[in-house]
Amino acid sequence: MNSSTSKSAAELADELRSTANDAVESSRSYAQNAVNAAGEKVRDLRRDAEPAMEQLAARVQQAVQRGLESASRTSARAQKQFETAADRTGQYIADQPVRSILLAALAGAAVTALLVLATRGQDD
């Protein structure tokens, strides 16, 4: 082999090393560009999604507020009905005390009878 026309092993090794380094750098650059592009895409998606998320959060907050207001109105109506029933019961007792006592005794006797029947059924 003629040393002037053919490359030495050291020169070939240097060229291969240089080519490998170029390939590594090219791959690194490609990977970095891909990461940058992905990061930019994520930022774009986040920027696009933020108004929708804020809008959704506002709608949820409005729905919760409406639910709380509705529950408050329902509670107020129930309280008023309870007060009305208590007033009517008090008025009935005031108007007919003897009948009220008899009805209360009858209700107590019925509850006692049910309890006695229930406990007898469990003893068998």
C-alpha positions, 0 to 999 in steps of 0.5 A: 500500500502506498501511504501517499494515496491511501489514508492511514488508520489514524486518519480514518479513525479521526474521520470516523470520530469526527463523523460520529461527533457530527452525528451526535451533535446533529441528533442532539440538535434535532432532539433539542428542537423537538423538545422546544417544539413540544414545549411551545405546543404545550404552552400554546395548548395551555394558553388556549385552554386557560380561557375555557377553564376560567369560563368553566370555573365561572359556570361551576361557581354560578351553578353552586351559587344557584344551588345554595340560593335554592337550598336557602329558599327551600330551607326558609319555606320548610322553616315557615311551614314548620312554624305554621304547623307548630302554631296550628298545633298550639292553637288546637291544643289551646282551643281543645285541651281535653281532646288534645290530651286524649289524642296524645294518650292514644298516640302514646298507647299506639306507639307502646303497643307497636313496641310491645309487638315488635319486641315479642316478635324478636323473642320467638 
